[in-house]
Amino acid sequence: MRQAGYFTAAQALDVGYSYQAQKHHVDHGNWTRVDRGLFRLPGWPVGTDDGFVLWRLWSRDRGVLSHESALTVHDLGDVNPVHVHLTVPPGFRARHPAVHLHFAVLPDADVVDRDGYRLTTVERTLLDLAATDISQEQLDVAVSDAVASGRAAPLRLRHRSDDFGHRAALRVERALAVTAFGAFLVAQQAVRRMLPRKMGAILFTGASAGVKGYPQSAPFAMGKFALRGLAQSMARELHPQGIHVAHVVVDGGIKSGRRAEPPDQPESLLDPDAIAETYLHLIRQPRSVWSWEVEVRPWVEKF
């Protein structure tokens, strides 16, 4: 497994470097000491995920990136973890101020290998977070992103959530249900403020699941169909009153710092800036040509 230029004192000892020799290489700048018993070769090219490799070595290959840290790697939601979250087996004794430890025995099916480290699957990450104190709003966004991108199945999340406790099951249920009802509540308040001025724009973000239902995604499809129906009904009611209502179907993966496009398929992921331009176009549309629905998808996406 890739080590990104990092190595442990034990590994150096195994290949013939005594502790005295290790100190010599550190003192002479041949190695950089990054933590107790951990070194790195100076000048090693820096990669985006190198820090996660470091914590795998620190945990002696026992730690799995999880919870908020795994969510960030999976590019879901909007959390910004202060600590590195690792799940380790019960009885693990090492501690570090930069690491938040969670204790569990992870089944192989809940772990995926990355280049140099391991992390929990999308499904396991969401279930783990539902059992923590992460805010309901952050969980809602993460679950919605995962289901919309096809990386989590609502039925499986519901089925497995019972194993993580009653509170986790309720939080997962709410995260799956918020798709349409949350939009309704927000739109209701927005309309109350726009009607006296007879102007404004309300844009809903949907998914292809709101146009066609997929296997194993009935709860998500129900929510997205309801969202689309809400947008269409509001458009028909409010357009004549000067309020532009539109529904945007976002169909495809979205490019990000952690989700790059394959070299052989340029522009195969949705560009966030291009999506924003579409929304801005809707807001600026003259009312003589108001659209109530727009679909955005990469050129390679099937539909």
C-alpha positions as CSV (number, residue, x, y, z in Angstrom):
1,M,0.0,0.0,0.0
2,R,1.2,3.5,-0.9
3,Q,3.0,5.3,1.9
4,A,3.5,8.8,0.3
5,G,7.0,9.0,1.5
6,Y,6.1,8.3,5.1
7,F,7.6,5.4,7.1
8,T,7.7,4.3,10.7
9,A,10.6,3.7,13.0
10,A,9.7,0.0,13.2
11,Q,9.8,-0.2,9.3
12,A,13.2,1.5,9.3
13,L,14.4,-0.9,12.0
14,D,13.2,-3.9,9.9
15,V,15.4,-2.9,6.9
16,G,18.5,-2.3,9.0
17,Y,18.4,1.2,10.4
18,S,19.1,1.2,14.1
19,Y,17.5,3.8,16.4
20,Q,20.9,5.5,16.4
21,A,21.1,5.5,12.6
22,Q,17.5,6.9,12.5
23,K,18.6,9.8,14.7
24,H,21.6,10.4,12.5
25,H,19.5,10.7,9.4
26,V,17.1,13.1,11.1
27,D,19.9,15.3,12.4
28,H,21.5,15.5,9.0
29,G,18.3,16.3,7.2
30,N,18.0,13.1,5.3
31,W,14.7,12.3,7.0
32,T,12.1,14.5,8.5
33,R,10.5,13.5,11.8
34,V,6.8,14.2,11.5
35,D,5.7,12.6,14.8
36,R,6.9,10.2,17.4
37,G,8.2,7.2,15.5
38,L,7.1,8.6,12.1
39,F,9.4,10.0,9.4
40,R,9.1,11.3,5.8
41,L,11.6,11.7,3.0
42,P,12.2,15.4,2.4
43,G,11.1,16.6,-1.0
44,W,8.5,13.9,-1.5
45,P,5.8,15.1,-3.8
46,V,2.7,16.3,-1.8
47,G,-0.6,14.6,-2.6
48,T,-4.1,15.6,-1.5
49,D,-4.7,12.6,0.7
50,D,-1.1,12.2,2.1
51,G,-2.3,13.1,5.6
52,F,-4.6,10.2,5.7
53,V,-1.7,7.9,4.8
54,L,0.2,9.3,7.8
55,W,-2.6,8.5,10.2
56,R,-2.9,4.9,8.9
57,L,0.8,4.5,9.7
58,W,0.3,6.2,13.1
59,S,-2.4,3.6,13.9
60,R,-0.2,0.8,12.8
61,D,-2.6,-0.1,10.0
62,R,-5.5,-0.5,12.4
63,G,-7.3,2.8,11.8
64,V,-10.0,3.3,9.2
65,L,-10.9,6.9,8.2
66,S,-14.6,7.4,9.2
67,H,-17.4,9.7,10.3
68,E,-16.8,13.4,9.2
69,S,-13.4,12.7,7.7
70,A,-14.8,9.9,5.5
71,L,-17.7,12.1,4.5
72,T,-15.3,14.8,3.3
73,V,-13.4,12.2,1.2
74,H,-16.6,11.0,-0.3
75,D,-17.4,14.6,-1.1
76,L,-20.8,14.5,0.6
77,G,-22.4,17.3,2.6
78,D,-20.7,20.4,3.9
79,V,-18.9,19.3,7.1
80,N,-15.5,20.7,7.9
81,P,-14.0,18.4,10.5
82,V,-11.6,19.9,13.0
83,H,-10.0,16.5,13.8
84,V,-9.2,13.4,11.8
85,H,-11.8,10.7,12.6
86,L,-10.6,7.2,12.8
87,T,-12.4,4.0,13.7
88,V,-10.2,1.6,15.5
89,P,-10.7,-1.8,17.2
90,P,-11.7,-1.9,20.9
91,G,-8.6,-2.0,23.0
92,F,-6.6,0.4,20.8
93,R,-4.5,2.5,23.2
94,A,-2.7,5.2,21.2
95,R,-3.9,8.7,21.4
96,H,-3.1,11.9,19.5
97,P,-4.6,15.4,19.9
98,A,-5.3,15.7,16.2
99,V,-7.3,12.4,16.1
100,H,-10.8,11.7,17.3
101,L,-11.1,7.9,17.8
102,H,-14.2,5.8,17.4
103,F,-14.2,2.2,18.6
104,A,-15.8,-0.6,16.6
105,V,-15.1,-3.8,14.7
106,L,-15.8,-2.9,11.1
107,P,-17.0,-5.7,8.7
108,D,-15.0,-5.9,5.5
109,A,-18.1,-4.9,3.6
110,D,-18.1,-1.5,5.3
111,V,-14.6,-0.6,4.3
112,V,-13.1,0.5,1.0
113,D,-9.4,0.8,0.1
114,R,-8.0,4.0,-1.2
115,D,-4.5,4.7,-2.4
116,G,-2.6,4.5,0.8
117,Y,-5.4,4.3,3.4
118,R,-8.8,2.8,4.1
119,L,-12.1,4.5,4.8
120,T,-15.7,3.5,5.6
121,T,-18.2,3.1,2.7
122,V,-20.7,5.8,2.0
123,E,-23.5,3.8,3.6
124,R,-21.5,3.0,6.8
125,T,-20.3,6.6,7.0
126,L,-23.9,8.0,6.9
127,L,-25.1,5.4,9.5
128,D,-22.1,6.2,11.8
129,L,-22.9,9.9,11.6
130,A,-26.6,9.4,12.3
131,A,-25.6,7.9,15.7
132,T,-23.4,11.0,16.6
133,D,-24.1,14.6,17.5
134,I,-23.7,15.9,14.0
135,S,-26.5,18.4,13.3
136,Q,-29.7,17.1,11.6
137,E,-29.2,19.7,8.9
138,Q,-25.7,18.4,8.0
139,L,-27.0,14.8,8.0
140,D,-29.9,15.7,5.8
141,V,-27.6,17.3,3.2
142,A,-25.2,14.3,3.3
143,V,-27.9,11.7,2.9
144,S,-29.5,13.7,0.1
145,D,-26.2,14.0,-1.7
146,A,-25.5,10.3,-1.4
147,V,-28.9,9.2,-2.5
148,A,-29.0,11.7,-5.4
149,S,-25.7,10.5,-6.7
150,G,-26.7,6.9,-6.5
151,R,-24.1,6.0,-3.8
152,A,-26.6,5.1,-1.1
153,A,-29.9,3.3,-1.3
154,P,-32.7,4.6,0.9
155,L,-34.2,1.1,1.6
156,R,-30.8,-0.2,2.8
157,L,-30.2,2.9,4.9
158,R,-33.6,2.4,6.6
159,H,-33.0,-1.3,7.1
160,R,-29.5,-0.9,8.6
161,S,-30.2,2.2,10.7
162,D,-32.0,0.1,13.4
163,D,-28.7,-1.6,14.2
164,F,-27.2,1.8,15.1
165,G,-29.8,2.6,17.8
166,H,-33.3,4.2,17.9
167,R,-32.0,7.7,17.7
168,A,-29.9,7.0,14.6
169,A,-32.9,5.3,12.9
170,L,-35.1,8.4,13.6
171,R,-32.4,10.7,12.2
172,V,-32.0,8.7,9.0
173,E,-35.8,8.6,8.6
174,R,-36.0,12.4,8.9
175,A,-33.0,12.9,6.5
176,L,-34.9,10.8,3.9
177,A,-38.2,12.5,4.5
178,V,-36.9,16.1,4.3
179,T,-36.6,16.1,0.5
180,A,-40.1,17.4,-0.2
181,F,-41.4,18.6,3.2
182,G,-38.4,20.8,3.9
183,A,-38.7,22.4,0.5
184,F,-42.4,23.1,1.1
185,L,-41.7,24.8,4.5
186,V,-39.0,27.0,3.0
187,A,-41.0,27.9,-0.1
188,Q,-44.1,28.7,2.1
189,Q,-42.1,31.3,4.0
190,A,-40.5,32.7,0.9
191,V,-43.8,33.2,-0.9
192,R,-45.3,35.0,2.0
193,R,-42.5,37.6,1.7
194,M,-42.6,37.8,-2.1
195,L,-46.4,38.1,-2.7
196,P,-46.8,41.7,-1.4
197,R,-44.0,42.8,-3.8
198,K,-45.3,40.6,-6.6
199,M,-41.8,39.7,-7.6
200,G,-39.1,37.1,-6.8
201,A,-37.7,33.7,-7.8
202,I,-37.8,30.3,-6.1
203,L,-35.6,27.6,-7.6
204,F,-35.8,24.0,-6.5
205,T,-33.0,21.5,-7.0
206,G,-34.2,18.1,-8.1
207,A,-32.7,15.0,-9.5
208,S,-33.5,12.5,-12.3
209,A,-35.2,10.4,-9.6
210,G,-38.0,13.0,-9.7
211,V,-38.6,12.1,-13.3
212,K,-38.1,8.4,-13.2
213,G,-38.0,6.0,-10.3
214,Y,-35.0,3.6,-10.0
215,P,-34.8,0.2,-8.3
216,Q,-34.2,0.2,-4.6
217,S,-34.8,4.0,-4.4
218,A,-38.6,4.2,-3.9
219,P,-38.4,6.5,-0.8
220,F,-36.0,8.9,-2.6
221,A,-38.1,8.8,-5.8
222,M,-41.3,9.6,-3.8
223,G,-39.6,12.6,-2.2
224,K,-38.2,13.9,-5.5
225,F,-41.5,13.3,-7.4
226,A,-43.2,15.3,-4.6
227,L,-40.7,18.1,-4.9
228,R,-41.2,18.3,-8.7
229,G,-45.0,18.3,-8.3
230,L,-44.7,21.0,-5.7
231,A,-42.6,23.1,-8.0
232,Q,-45.0,22.6,-11.0
233,S,-48.0,23.5,-8.9
234,M,-46.4,26.6,-7.4
235,A,-45.2,27.7,-10.9
236,R,-48.8,27.5,-12.2
237,E,-50.2,29.4,-9.2
238,L,-47.5,32.0,-8.8
239,H,-46.2,32.9,-12.3
240,P,-49.3,35.0,-12.9
241,Q,-48.6,36.8,-9.6
242,G,-45.1,37.8,-10.7
243,I,-43.1,35.1,-8.8
244,H,-40.9,32.9,-11.0
245,V,-40.8,29.2,-9.8
246,A,-38.5,26.7,-11.5
247,H,-37.3,23.2,-10.9
248,V,-33.7,22.2,-11.9
249,V,-33.0,18.5,-12.6
250,V,-29.4,17.9,-11.8
251,D,-28.6,14.6,-13.5
252,G,-25.0,13.4,-13.0
253,G,-21.9,13.6,-10.8
254,I,-20.6,17.0,-9.8
255,K,-16.9,17.8,-10.2
256,S,-15.0,18.9,-7.1
257,G,-11.6,19.0,-5.6
258,R,-11.9,15.4,-4.6
259,R,-13.9,14.1,-7.6
260,A,-11.9,14.7,-10.7
261,E,-12.9,13.8,-14.3
262,P,-11.3,10.8,-16.0
263,P,-8.5,12.0,-18.3
264,D,-10.2,10.2,-21.3
265,Q,-13.6,11.9,-20.6
266,P,-13.2,15.6,-20.2
267,E,-16.2,17.5,-19.1
268,S,-17.9,14.3,-18.1
269,L,-18.9,15.7,-14.6
270,L,-21.1,18.7,-14.0
271,D,-19.1,21.9,-13.5
272,P,-20.4,23.7,-10.3
273,D,-19.7,27.1,-12.0
274,A,-21.8,26.0,-15.0
275,I,-24.6,24.9,-12.8
276,A,-24.5,28.3,-11.0
277,E,-24.7,30.0,-14.4
278,T,-27.8,28.0,-15.2
279,Y,-29.5,29.1,-11.9
280,L,-28.4,32.7,-12.6
281,H,-29.9,32.5,-16.1
282,L,-33.2,31.4,-14.6
283,I,-33.2,34.3,-12.1
284,R,-32.5,36.8,-14.9
285,Q,-35.0,35.3,-17.4
286,P,-37.5,37.9,-18.8
287,R,-41.0,36.9,-17.7
288,S,-42.0,36.6,-21.3
289,V,-39.9,33.4,-21.5
290,W,-40.0,32.0,-17.9
291,S,-39.0,28.3,-17.7
292,W,-40.5,26.2,-15.0
293,E,-38.1,23.3,-15.5
294,V,-34.5,22.9,-16.7
295,E,-32.4,19.7,-16.9
296,V,-28.6,19.9,-16.6
297,R,-26.4,16.8,-17.3
298,P,-23.0,16.1,-18.8
299,W,-22.8,15.0,-22.4
300,V,-21.9,11.4,-21.5
301,E,-24.8,10.9,-19.1
302,K,-27.5,8.5,-20.3
303,F,-31.2,9.6,-20.0
